Amino acid sequence: MNRCTSHLASTFLALTAAALMAASPASAETTTTTFAPTVRHFPAAALRGELVVTTPPGITLDGKADSLSPGARIHGLNNMLVLSGALVNQTLTVNYLRESAGQVHEVWILNSEEILEKRPNTKDSWFSWGSSTATTTP
């Protein structure tokens, strides 16, 4: 039983062709857009570090051996999840959170704009081991 008559088929094809032609640009002008990476918002407790996945779930974080937690999430540059096996032996600048047991649980791989952002806990100590009034004795 053929329900599509030749009249309906030709009308459908004509409408489809008209829609495709309307969607195409009329002029040959092209605009160039530059890609500017967006800056994501990270939790205040997120720490900054350099991550290298050695043998998943094994990692090194700032040169020290560490481990990903079971169910750890790694967010790529486009904020989509990335499997740790795809990152083996790559040095990545990341923001990360630890779980209550101390393992790394959530990781964000940073783009160029996010790396420039200063975080309160990056490479600077929160503590001053000297005194601001320290004087040298002769």
Backbone bond lengths (Angstrom), bond angles and torsions (degrees), N, CA, C in turn:
res aa  C-N    CA-C-N  psi(-1)  N-CA   C-N-CA  omega(-1)  CA-C   N-CA-C  phi
1 M - - - 1.429 - - 1.528 108.35 -
2 N 1.293 117.96 114.90 1.450 123.79 -177.95 1.518 108.72 -99.73
3 R 1.307 117.36 109.05 1.462 120.84 -177.28 1.515 112.23 -90.31
4 C 1.303 117.34 -17.13 1.454 120.62 -177.96 1.527 108.27 -93.81
5 T 1.277 114.67 108.13 1.458 117.96 178.64 1.507 109.43 -81.65
6 S 1.296 116.35 162.00 1.456 120.36 -178.39 1.522 111.10 -62.48
7 H 1.336 118.49 -30.49 1.463 121.86 178.94 1.518 110.76 -66.23
8 L 1.341 117.43 -44.32 1.462 120.59 179.35 1.524 111.54 -67.83
9 A 1.325 116.64 -37.87 1.459 120.42 179.69 1.525 111.11 -65.35
10 S 1.314 118.00 -42.69 1.462 120.25 179.94 1.525 111.12 -68.11
11 T 1.336 118.00 -35.60 1.465 121.37 177.57 1.533 109.79 -65.84
12 F 1.335 116.50 -42.62 1.457 120.68 178.74 1.527 111.06 -62.23
13 L 1.316 117.53 -43.56 1.466 121.27 179.01 1.519 111.35 -64.09
14 A 1.322 117.77 -39.81 1.461 121.27 179.42 1.530 110.75 -65.29
15 L 1.330 117.21 -41.84 1.463 120.61 179.25 1.530 111.46 -67.44
16 T 1.321 116.78 -38.09 1.460 120.58 178.28 1.525 110.99 -65.32
17 A 1.327 116.90 -43.41 1.459 120.69 178.85 1.523 110.97 -64.08
18 A 1.337 117.32 -40.15 1.467 120.78 178.96 1.529 110.68 -64.91
19 A 1.321 117.16 -39.36 1.465 120.27 179.40 1.522 111.08 -66.83
20 L 1.317 117.60 -39.92 1.460 120.60 178.55 1.523 111.75 -65.94
21 M 1.319 117.20 -39.10 1.462 120.19 179.54 1.520 110.88 -69.30
22 A 1.321 117.72 -35.06 1.462 120.92 179.21 1.521 110.81 -69.72
23 A 1.322 116.71 -30.09 1.463 120.30 -178.48 1.525 112.53 -78.05
24 S 1.324 118.38 -21.20 1.458 120.20 -178.59 1.524 109.73 -80.48
25 P 1.323 117.83 147.27 1.460 119.99 -179.20 1.530 111.09 -68.61
26 A 1.330 115.32 142.64 1.455 120.48 -177.48 1.521 111.98 -78.99
27 S 1.327 116.79 -29.36 1.462 119.07 -177.66 1.522 109.88 -106.91
28 A 1.301 114.85 163.19 1.454 120.57 -178.46 1.526 111.74 -91.35
29 E 1.334 117.74 8.76 1.457 120.71 -179.91 1.520 109.85 -69.40
30 T 1.301 114.37 139.61 1.456 118.86 175.71 1.516 107.96 -121.81
31 T 1.284 114.79 143.97 1.457 119.15 177.02 1.513 107.53 -110.78
32 T 1.307 115.81 137.92 1.452 120.02 177.66 1.512 107.93 -100.20
33 T 1.291 115.42 130.48 1.455 120.12 177.29 1.516 107.81 -116.87
34 T 1.295 115.32 141.66 1.448 119.77 177.26 1.519 108.09 -99.52
35 F 1.295 115.09 141.85 1.454 120.96 -179.55 1.519 109.34 -85.81
36 A 1.308 115.35 120.57 1.454 120.00 174.96 1.524 107.55 -113.07
37 P 1.335 117.93 117.63 1.453 119.46 -178.43 1.522 111.21 -62.08
38 T 1.303 115.65 141.02 1.455 119.96 178.67 1.517 109.65 -86.38
39 V 1.294 115.17 153.37 1.454 121.21 179.15 1.523 107.91 -101.02
40 R 1.319 115.79 120.30 1.461 120.99 179.14 1.521 109.76 -82.36
41 H 1.312 115.81 160.97 1.466 121.27 176.34 1.523 108.10 -98.53
42 F 1.327 116.28 125.69 1.455 122.11 -176.90 1.521 109.51 -108.15
43 P 1.329 117.34 154.96 1.464 119.94 175.89 1.530 110.90 -59.69
44 A 1.309 116.05 149.49 1.467 120.53 -178.36 1.528 111.35 -62.84
45 A 1.318 117.74 -28.09 1.468 121.32 -178.14 1.524 113.02 -83.20
46 A 1.323 118.38 -3.74 1.464 121.35 -177.83 1.523 110.50 -66.36
47 L 1.323 115.17 135.36 1.457 122.26 178.82 1.518 109.76 -101.61
48 R 1.316 117.50 158.82 1.471 122.72 178.79 1.509 109.01 -107.62
49 G 1.324 116.31 143.15 1.460 119.18 177.96 1.509 111.83 -169.19
50 E 1.322 115.46 176.92 1.462 122.15 175.71 1.513 107.81 -107.45
51 L 1.325 115.67 123.06 1.453 122.65 -174.74 1.513 110.36 -111.39
52 V 1.326 115.99 136.52 1.460 122.46 170.91 1.524 106.32 -130.71
53 V 1.336 116.86 122.21 1.456 120.86 175.75 1.523 106.55 -83.45
54 T 1.333 116.41 119.83 1.462 120.27 -179.07 1.526 109.65 -91.92
55 T 1.301 117.63 -75.85 1.463 122.58 173.46 1.518 106.39 -131.33
56 P 1.332 117.68 105.49 1.465 120.40 -173.37 1.528 111.78 -51.74
57 P 1.308 118.86 133.37 1.454 130.12 8.30 1.521 114.43 -88.54
58 G 1.324 118.04 11.44 1.452 121.30 -179.96 1.516 111.60 -75.31
59 I 1.322 116.44 135.28 1.465 122.46 179.39 1.523 108.63 -139.20
60 T 1.312 115.98 166.54 1.457 120.74 164.65 1.517 106.15 -118.74
61 L 1.299 115.25 135.65 1.456 122.25 -179.58 1.512 107.41 -123.86
62 D 1.326 116.24 114.52 1.468 122.78 -174.40 1.525 110.82 55.48
63 G 1.335 116.31 38.64 1.454 121.60 176.02 1.520 115.29 83.45
64 K 1.337 118.65 -2.40 1.464 121.89 -178.70 1.526 109.32 -108.58
65 A 1.316 116.79 139.48 1.464 121.60 179.30 1.525 110.01 -62.51
66 D 1.318 116.19 137.62 1.454 122.47 -179.02 1.515 107.83 -151.12
67 S 1.319 116.88 -174.23 1.454 120.49 -177.86 1.518 110.73 -146.57
68 L 1.337 115.75 144.61 1.460 121.20 171.70 1.520 108.47 -79.80
69 S 1.311 116.88 144.99 1.457 120.57 177.93 1.526 109.79 -76.69
70 P 1.327 117.07 159.19 1.469 118.11 172.54 1.525 108.98 -61.50
71 G 1.305 117.36 129.49 1.459 121.11 -178.41 1.514 113.43 82.71
72 A 1.320 117.78 16.47 1.466 120.70 179.70 1.523 109.84 -62.28
73 R 1.325 115.99 145.20 1.457 121.31 179.94 1.520 109.22 -115.27
74 I 1.325 115.04 129.61 1.461 121.14 177.14 1.518 106.89 -115.26
75 H 1.335 116.29 117.20 1.469 122.25 -179.93 1.521 108.55 -94.21
76 G 1.334 116.71 126.46 1.455 121.65 179.41 1.519 111.86 -78.79
77 L 1.333 115.86 -171.61 1.465 121.35 -178.84 1.525 112.18 -61.95
78 N 1.333 116.99 -31.30 1.459 121.01 179.51 1.521 111.73 -94.56
79 N 1.324 117.13 13.14 1.455 125.91 178.26 1.524 113.41 69.27
80 M 1.331 117.34 12.00 1.453 120.49 174.26 1.526 108.56 -90.48
81 L 1.326 116.63 153.86 1.463 120.07 -177.06 1.524 110.94 -69.74
82 V 1.330 114.85 141.19 1.458 122.95 179.71 1.527 107.41 -121.69
83 L 1.320 116.96 138.35 1.461 120.27 176.81 1.524 109.86 -78.44
84 S 1.318 115.95 141.75 1.462 119.95 -176.72 1.527 112.07 -63.32
85 G 1.316 117.90 -29.96 1.458 120.90 179.66 1.517 113.32 -63.92
86 A 1.332 117.07 -24.83 1.460 121.08 179.25 1.524 112.06 -78.87
87 L 1.321 117.74 -7.88 1.465 121.77 -175.18 1.525 113.10 -111.40
88 V 1.315 118.03 10.60 1.466 121.64 -174.96 1.533 110.20 -58.24
89 N 1.332 114.79 131.78 1.475 125.12 176.15 1.526 113.97 64.79
90 Q 1.312 118.82 21.33 1.462 121.57 173.57 1.525 108.72 -103.70
91 T 1.328 116.79 133.88 1.463 120.87 175.86 1.518 108.07 -89.69
92 L 1.334 115.95 118.83 1.459 121.66 -174.26 1.521 110.54 -125.64
93 T 1.320 116.47 137.66 1.458 120.82 172.24 1.520 106.69 -86.26
94 V 1.329 116.08 125.43 1.459 120.91 -172.20 1.514 111.44 -136.90
95 N 1.318 115.06 160.03 1.459 123.01 161.89 1.522 105.14 -105.70
96 Y 1.324 117.69 144.14 1.460 119.50 -176.30 1.519 111.34 -147.86
97 L 1.325 114.25 158.46 1.465 122.87 174.19 1.515 108.59 -124.55
98 R 1.310 115.96 148.20 1.465 121.40 175.77 1.528 109.12 -105.16
99 E 1.320 115.10 154.95 1.458 120.62 174.49 1.515 108.83 -88.33
100 S 1.333 116.95 179.20 1.467 120.67 -176.42 1.527 112.87 -64.74
101 A 1.336 118.07 -26.07 1.468 120.81 178.53 1.527 111.92 -82.50
102 G 1.320 118.12 -6.76 1.459 121.62 176.09 1.511 115.05 100.67
103 Q 1.341 118.43 -6.03 1.458 119.98 178.57 1.522 110.52 -81.57
104 V 1.334 115.83 154.41 1.461 121.48 179.16 1.523 108.09 -71.57
105 H 1.328 116.51 122.51 1.467 120.32 -173.63 1.524 113.53 -109.92
106 E 1.322 118.01 -35.88 1.458 120.71 -178.08 1.525 108.86 -135.38
107 V 1.347 115.45 132.43 1.463 121.45 -175.07 1.524 108.72 -131.89
108 W 1.319 116.62 137.06 1.468 122.56 173.54 1.521 108.01 -120.02
109 I 1.329 117.31 118.07 1.461 121.02 174.50 1.520 107.10 -75.75
110 L 1.328 117.17 129.10 1.462 121.38 -172.04 1.521 112.05 -92.38
111 N 1.353 115.11 143.01 1.464 120.16 173.33 1.525 108.13 -89.99
112 S 1.325 116.92 -179.91 1.470 121.28 -173.88 1.526 113.00 -62.05
113 E 1.320 117.69 -35.78 1.469 120.25 179.66 1.525 111.38 -72.18
114 E 1.325 116.76 -37.96 1.458 120.60 -178.76 1.528 111.43 -71.58
115 I 1.313 117.32 -30.05 1.464 120.66 177.76 1.528 110.30 -65.64
116 L 1.330 117.16 -34.74 1.466 121.14 -179.27 1.522 112.40 -70.94
117 E 1.334 117.30 -23.53 1.460 121.04 179.60 1.520 110.21 -66.43
118 K 1.304 116.28 131.34 1.462 120.12 177.80 1.522 108.96 -86.61
119 R 1.313 115.29 135.14 1.455 121.13 175.42 1.522 107.03 -110.86
120 P 1.313 116.67 151.08 1.466 118.47 -177.44 1.521 113.50 -64.18
121 N 1.309 118.70 -15.96 1.466 120.03 -175.77 1.521 112.55 -119.83
122 T 1.319 118.07 34.53 1.459 120.11 179.67 1.513 111.23 -109.56
123 K 1.300 116.17 120.35 1.462 124.97 171.88 1.529 114.46 55.76
124 D 1.299 119.09 -8.26 1.457 121.69 177.87 1.518 108.59 -108.49
125 S 1.278 117.04 143.17 1.448 120.77 179.03 1.518 110.53 -82.91
126 W 1.312 115.47 144.26 1.465 120.61 175.10 1.526 110.08 -78.36
127 F 1.309 116.51 -15.03 1.446 120.50 -174.27 1.521 110.29 -111.35
128 S 1.290 115.36 145.68 1.453 121.19 174.66 1.522 106.80 -108.06
129 W 1.327 116.74 114.83 1.448 119.91 -176.30 1.527 111.97 -82.02
130 G 1.319 116.22 -12.03 1.464 118.42 177.65 1.520 109.19 -107.66
131 S 1.286 115.69 178.13 1.455 120.67 177.91 1.509 109.92 -103.81
132 S 1.315 115.68 144.56 1.459 118.46 178.60 1.527 110.51 -72.91
133 T 1.322 116.49 -15.19 1.460 120.25 178.92 1.532 110.87 -107.92
134 A 1.317 116.12 16.12 1.459 119.08 -177.48 1.527 109.54 -65.97
135 T 1.290 114.18 136.67 1.461 119.07 178.50 1.526 108.06 -123.49
136 T 1.276 115.04 154.32 1.455 118.91 177.82 1.515 108.36 -93.12
137 T 1.279 116.53 140.59 1.461 120.29 178.21 1.510 109.44 -94.19
138 P 1.318 117.07 138.52 1.471 119.46 -178.22 1.486 113.91 -73.54
